[in-house]
Amino acid sequence: MAIRVLVVDDSIFYRKIVSDILKAQPDVEVVGTANNGKVAMNRIKSLEPDLVTLDVEMPEMNGLEVLQEIQDQHYDTECLMISSLTTKGGEIAVQALSLGALDVISKPDEGDNEANTNQLTREIEPKIRAFARKRELKTIRKGQAPPQKSRVKPQEVEEYRERSTRSQFLQKRTEKSRVVAIGVSTGGPNALSSLVPELGNNLNVPVFIVQHMPKVFTASLASALNAKSSLEVKEASDGESVRPNCVYIAPGGYHMKVASGARGDKIVRITDDPPENNCKPSVDYLFRSIAREYGSKATGVIMTGMGSDGKLGLQVMKASKGVGIAQNASSCVVYGMPKEVVDAGLTDVVSPLEEIAGEISRTV
């Protein structure tokens, strides 16, 4: 069954680009467009789309207000946010993600139509594939038959039923971690808004987070999490000292790593090195530095997200006798990154989202 998509944007230029990209995807049907939030709500009611691509900044009703109305009316549709790289756009997008939007895509502004289209295509295609898998799993878990050309394997359905596992290594471990590193992507802002406040104010170790997000958005994410948490949460800055009870979020568009300072302390380094796994910031990049600087006294956490970023980094951490934790399938928006590390045997704990904070605390 085709994925029915409604395209909402106040720019006719972007409505056409996004619609054309979606029409080129297999098993996708663009059922309509809308140029503002009020029109969008009327068309969501009449067209019943599975997915809405939703501009963040619009007249009449902005993207956040539309998302809230969708939830209030209990419409069975999900939203993929599309935002300009502005501070206001980033703040609204992060709020939308915290309310459960599927993901956020940044509007390119290269001044070249072909370049803009190509960039949006690279952003949209994997999001559509992830949504299709999520939709199929939801159907199968309801006891309904999967599509003939299903993207989901039978064993994946069983993974979604599994609640948690713990390794013998962790049960016997007496050493305590002195750092926590977290990698997360699609579904991350909502998951982090649940996890970070639950870490409490006496963790007594630093926490480093790589969330796959565009520039500008990570500052808004840090601000939103800081308002909810008793720990300090900030977008990381190059050269700053690493402090316990502080959560450092990698700036969008840059890598973050930990290095040794001249006085034997630990400092944050923000770099413009090439992308890894098509990601910048990259979880692998952070995790390698964590393994180098902290060795066995480190906890690595992989949470909801598509792709495999974090797998090689966690492999390095595990080789140094660190701890690996993964979010379980049923609590993920996209069971991609966690599945990669679980299947590779790199995890000591597989846990639902609501229990990850407790698992982290036990390791430190």
C-alpha positions as CSV (number, residue, x, y, z in Angstrom):
1,M,0.0,0.0,0.0
2,A,1.4,3.4,-1.0
3,I,2.4,6.0,1.6
4,R,0.0,8.9,1.3
5,V,1.8,12.2,1.8
6,L,0.5,15.8,2.2
7,V,3.1,18.5,1.4
8,V,2.7,21.7,3.4
9,D,4.8,24.8,2.8
10,D,4.1,28.5,2.3
11,S,6.6,28.6,-0.6
12,I,5.3,27.3,-3.9
13,F,9.0,26.6,-4.8
14,Y,9.5,24.2,-2.0
15,R,6.0,22.6,-2.4
16,K,7.0,21.7,-5.9
17,I,10.5,20.5,-5.1
18,V,9.3,18.3,-2.2
19,S,6.3,17.0,-4.2
20,D,8.6,16.0,-7.1
21,I,11.1,14.3,-4.9
22,L,8.3,12.3,-3.2
23,K,6.6,11.3,-6.4
24,A,9.9,9.8,-7.5
25,Q,10.0,7.5,-4.5
26,P,8.6,4.0,-4.8
27,D,5.3,3.3,-3.1
28,V,4.7,7.0,-2.3
29,E,1.6,9.0,-3.4
30,V,1.4,12.8,-2.9
31,V,-2.3,13.2,-2.2
32,G,-2.2,17.0,-2.0
33,T,-0.5,20.2,-0.9
34,A,-1.3,23.2,1.3
35,N,0.2,26.7,1.6
36,N,-0.5,27.3,5.3
37,G,-1.5,25.5,8.5
38,K,-5.2,26.2,8.4
39,V,-5.5,24.8,4.9
40,A,-3.3,21.9,6.0
41,M,-5.7,20.9,8.8
42,N,-8.7,20.9,6.5
43,R,-6.8,18.6,4.0
44,I,-5.5,16.3,6.7
45,K,-9.2,15.8,7.8
46,S,-10.4,15.1,4.3
47,L,-7.4,13.3,2.7
48,E,-6.3,11.3,5.8
49,P,-2.5,11.2,4.8
50,D,-0.1,8.8,6.4
51,L,2.6,11.4,6.5
52,V,2.7,15.2,6.4
53,T,5.9,17.1,5.3
54,L,5.4,20.3,7.4
55,D,7.1,23.6,7.0
56,V,8.1,25.1,10.4
57,E,7.5,28.8,9.8
58,M,4.2,29.6,8.1
59,P,1.4,32.2,8.3
60,E,-2.0,31.4,9.9
61,M,-0.7,28.4,11.8
62,N,3.0,27.5,12.1
63,G,4.3,23.9,12.0
64,L,4.2,23.5,15.8
65,E,0.6,24.6,16.0
66,V,-0.4,22.2,13.2
67,L,1.4,19.3,14.9
68,Q,-0.3,20.1,18.2
69,E,-3.7,20.2,16.5
70,I,-3.0,16.9,14.8
71,Q,-2.3,15.4,18.2
72,D,-5.3,17.1,19.9
73,Q,-7.6,15.7,17.1
74,H,-6.0,12.2,17.3
75,Y,-5.3,12.0,13.6
76,D,-3.4,8.9,12.6
77,T,-0.7,10.8,10.7
78,E,3.0,11.6,11.3
79,C,4.9,14.7,10.6
80,L,8.3,15.3,9.0
81,M,9.4,18.9,9.7
82,I,11.1,21.0,7.1
83,S,12.8,24.1,8.5
84,S,14.9,27.0,7.5
85,L,18.3,27.3,9.2
86,T,17.3,30.2,11.5
87,T,17.2,30.4,15.2
88,K,13.4,30.8,15.3
89,G,13.0,27.9,12.9
90,G,15.4,25.7,15.0
91,E,13.5,26.5,18.2
92,I,10.1,25.6,16.7
93,A,11.6,22.4,15.0
94,V,13.1,21.2,18.3
95,Q,9.8,21.8,20.1
96,A,8.0,19.8,17.3
97,L,10.5,17.0,17.6
98,S,10.0,16.9,21.4
99,L,6.2,16.6,20.7
100,G,6.9,13.5,18.6
101,A,7.5,14.7,15.0
102,L,9.3,12.0,13.0
103,D,12.4,14.1,12.1
104,V,13.5,17.4,10.9
105,I,15.1,18.4,7.5
106,S,16.8,21.7,6.9
107,K,15.9,23.7,3.8
108,P,18.9,24.2,1.6
109,D,19.7,27.6,0.4
110,E,22.5,27.2,-2.1
111,G,21.0,29.6,-4.7
112,D,21.1,26.8,-7.2
113,N,17.9,24.9,-7.9
114,E,19.6,21.7,-8.9
115,A,21.9,21.7,-5.8
116,N,18.9,22.4,-3.5
117,T,16.9,19.6,-5.1
118,N,19.8,17.1,-4.8
119,Q,20.4,18.0,-1.1
120,L,16.7,17.7,-0.2
121,T,16.5,14.3,-2.1
122,R,19.5,13.0,0.0
123,E,17.6,14.1,3.2
124,I,14.2,12.9,2.3
125,E,14.8,9.5,0.8
126,P,16.2,7.8,3.9
127,K,13.4,9.4,6.1
128,I,10.8,7.9,3.8
129,R,12.4,4.5,3.9
130,A,12.5,4.7,7.7
131,F,8.9,5.7,7.9
132,A,7.9,2.9,5.6
133,R,9.6,0.3,7.9
134,K,8.1,1.8,11.0
135,R,4.6,1.7,9.4
136,E,5.0,-1.9,8.3
137,L,6.2,-3.0,11.8
138,K,3.2,-1.2,13.3
139,T,0.9,-3.1,11.0
140,I,2.5,-6.5,11.7
141,R,2.4,-5.9,15.5
142,K,-1.3,-5.3,15.2
143,G,-1.6,-8.8,13.8
144,Q,-2.2,-7.7,10.2
145,A,-0.5,-9.2,7.2
146,P,2.6,-7.3,5.9
147,P,2.7,-6.0,2.4
148,Q,3.8,-8.4,-0.3
149,K,7.1,-6.5,-0.7
150,S,7.8,-6.1,3.0
151,R,11.0,-4.4,4.2
152,V,10.6,-6.2,7.5
153,K,12.1,-9.6,8.3
154,P,10.2,-12.0,10.6
155,Q,13.0,-11.9,13.2
156,E,12.6,-8.1,13.5
157,V,9.1,-8.5,14.7
158,E,10.4,-10.7,17.6
159,E,13.0,-8.0,18.4
160,Y,10.2,-5.5,18.9
161,R,8.6,-7.8,21.5
162,E,11.8,-8.1,23.6
163,R,12.0,-5.8,26.6
164,S,15.5,-5.9,28.0
165,T,18.7,-8.0,28.4
166,R,21.8,-7.6,30.6
167,S,25.2,-9.3,30.0
168,Q,27.2,-11.3,32.5
169,F,30.1,-8.8,32.0
170,L,28.0,-6.0,33.4
171,Q,26.8,-8.1,36.3
172,K,30.4,-8.9,37.3
173,R,31.9,-5.5,36.6
174,T,33.2,-3.6,39.6
175,E,34.9,-0.7,37.8
176,K,32.9,2.5,37.5
177,S,32.7,4.7,34.4
178,R,34.0,8.3,34.5
179,V,32.2,9.4,31.4
180,V,29.0,8.7,29.4
181,A,28.8,9.1,25.6
182,I,25.4,9.0,23.8
183,G,24.7,8.7,20.0
184,V,21.2,9.3,18.7
185,S,19.5,10.3,15.5
186,T,15.9,10.1,14.3
187,G,13.5,10.3,17.2
188,G,16.4,11.6,19.4
189,P,15.1,15.0,20.7
190,N,12.0,13.3,22.1
191,A,14.0,10.4,23.6
192,L,16.6,12.8,25.1
193,S,13.9,15.0,26.6
194,S,12.8,11.8,28.5
195,L,16.3,10.5,29.3
196,V,18.4,13.6,30.3
197,P,16.1,14.9,33.1
198,E,16.1,11.3,34.6
199,L,19.9,11.3,35.0
200,G,19.5,13.5,38.1
201,N,21.9,16.1,39.5
202,N,24.5,13.9,41.1
203,L,25.7,11.8,38.2
204,N,29.2,13.2,38.9
205,V,30.6,12.4,35.4
206,P,30.4,14.4,32.1
207,V,27.9,13.4,29.4
208,F,28.6,13.8,25.7
209,I,25.8,13.6,23.1
210,V,26.0,13.4,19.4
211,Q,22.5,14.1,17.9
212,H,22.3,14.1,14.1
213,M,20.9,17.6,13.5
214,P,21.7,20.5,11.2
215,K,23.5,23.7,12.3
216,V,21.5,26.1,14.6
217,F,19.2,23.3,15.7
218,T,21.6,21.8,18.2
219,A,21.8,25.1,20.2
220,S,18.0,25.1,20.4
221,L,18.0,21.4,21.5
222,A,20.6,22.2,24.2
223,S,18.5,25.1,25.5
224,A,15.3,23.0,25.6
225,L,17.0,20.2,27.5
226,N,18.7,22.5,29.9
227,A,15.4,24.0,30.9
228,K,14.1,20.4,31.8
229,S,17.2,19.0,33.5
230,S,19.0,19.5,36.8
231,L,22.2,18.9,35.0
232,E,23.7,21.7,32.9
233,V,23.1,21.1,29.2
234,K,25.0,23.1,26.6
235,E,26.1,23.1,23.1
236,A,29.8,22.3,23.3
237,S,32.5,24.9,22.6
238,D,36.1,24.2,21.3
239,G,38.7,24.2,24.0
240,E,36.4,24.2,27.1
241,S,37.3,22.1,30.1
242,V,35.3,18.9,30.7
243,R,33.3,19.1,33.9
244,P,31.2,16.5,35.8
245,N,27.5,17.0,35.8
246,C,27.6,18.8,32.5
247,V,26.0,17.5,29.3
248,Y,27.8,18.5,26.1
249,I,25.9,18.4,22.8
250,A,27.9,18.4,19.6
251,P,27.2,21.4,17.4
252,G,25.4,20.6,14.2
253,G,27.7,20.5,11.2
254,Y,30.9,19.9,13.3
255,H,32.5,16.9,15.0
256,M,33.1,16.7,18.7
257,K,35.8,14.8,20.5
258,V,37.6,14.7,23.9
259,A,41.3,15.3,24.2
260,S,43.9,15.6,27.0
261,G,44.7,19.2,28.0
262,A,48.2,20.6,28.8
263,R,47.6,20.2,32.5
264,G,46.4,16.6,32.4
265,D,42.8,17.6,32.3
266,K,40.2,16.7,29.6
267,I,39.1,19.3,27.1
268,V,36.5,19.4,24.3
269,R,37.6,19.7,20.7
270,I,35.2,20.8,18.0
271,T,36.5,20.1,14.5
272,D,35.6,20.5,10.9
273,D,37.0,17.1,9.8
274,P,35.2,15.3,6.9
275,P,31.9,13.6,7.6
276,E,31.8,10.0,8.7
277,N,29.0,7.7,7.7
278,N,27.6,10.8,5.9
279,C,27.2,12.3,9.4
280,K,28.6,15.5,10.9
281,P,28.7,15.3,13.8
282,S,29.5,11.6,13.9
283,V,29.0,9.2,16.8
284,D,31.9,7.1,15.7
285,Y,34.2,10.1,15.8
286,L,33.2,10.9,19.4
287,F,33.3,7.4,20.7
288,R,36.8,6.8,19.4
289,S,38.1,9.7,21.4
290,I,36.2,8.5,24.5
291,A,37.9,5.1,24.2
292,R,41.3,6.7,23.8
293,E,40.8,9.2,26.8
294,Y,38.9,7.0,29.2
295,G,39.6,3.4,28.3
296,S,37.6,0.9,30.3
297,K,36.0,3.7,32.5
298,A,33.5,4.7,29.9
299,T,29.8,4.0,29.0
300,G,28.6,4.3,25.4
301,V,24.9,4.5,24.6
302,I,23.2,4.1,21.2
303,M,19.6,5.2,20.9
304,T,16.9,5.5,18.3
305,G,18.1,6.4,14.8
306,M,18.6,5.2,11.2
307,G,21.9,4.0,9.8
308,S,25.0,2.5,11.5
309,D,26.8,5.5,13.0
310,G,28.2,4.5,16.4
311,K,28.8,0.9,15.5
312,L,32.5,1.2,14.8
313,G,33.0,3.6,17.7
314,L,31.3,1.4,20.2
315,Q,33.4,-1.5,18.9
316,V,36.5,0.5,19.9
317,M,35.0,1.3,23.3
318,K,34.2,-2.4,23.9
319,A,37.8,-3.3,22.9
320,S,38.9,-1.0,25.7
321,K,36.5,-2.9,28.1
322,G,34.0,0.0,28.2
323,V,30.2,-0.6,28.6
324,G,27.7,-0.7,25.7
325,I,24.0,0.2,26.2
326,A,21.4,0.2,23.4
327,Q,17.8,1.3,23.3
328,N,15.4,-1.6,22.6
329,A,13.4,-2.0,19.4
330,S,9.9,-1.3,20.7
331,S,10.8,2.1,22.3
332,C,12.7,3.4,19.2
333,V,11.2,5.6,16.6
334,V,13.7,3.9,14.2
335,Y,15.5,0.7,15.2
336,G,18.5,1.2,13.0
337,M,21.6,2.4,15.0
338,P,20.7,0.3,18.1
339,K,20.1,-2.8,15.9
340,E,23.5,-2.5,14.3
341,V,25.3,-2.6,17.7
342,V,23.0,-5.3,19.1
343,D,23.5,-7.6,16.1
344,A,27.3,-7.0,16.3
345,G,27.3,-8.2,19.9
346,L,28.6,-4.9,21.3
347,T,26.0,-4.3,24.0
348,D,25.9,-5.2,27.6
349,V,22.4,-3.8,28.2
350,V,19.5,-3.6,25.8
351,S,16.8,-1.5,27.5
352,P,13.6,0.3,26.9
353,L,13.9,4.1,26.9
354,E,12.4,4.6,30.3
355,E,15.0,2.4,31.9
356,I,18.2,3.7,30.2
357,A,18.8,6.5,32.8
358,G,18.9,3.9,35.6
359,E,21.2,1.6,33.6
360,I,23.6,4.5,32.9
361,S,23.6,5.4,36.6
362,R,24.5,1.9,37.6
363,T,27.6,2.0,35.4
364,V,28.9,5.2,37.0
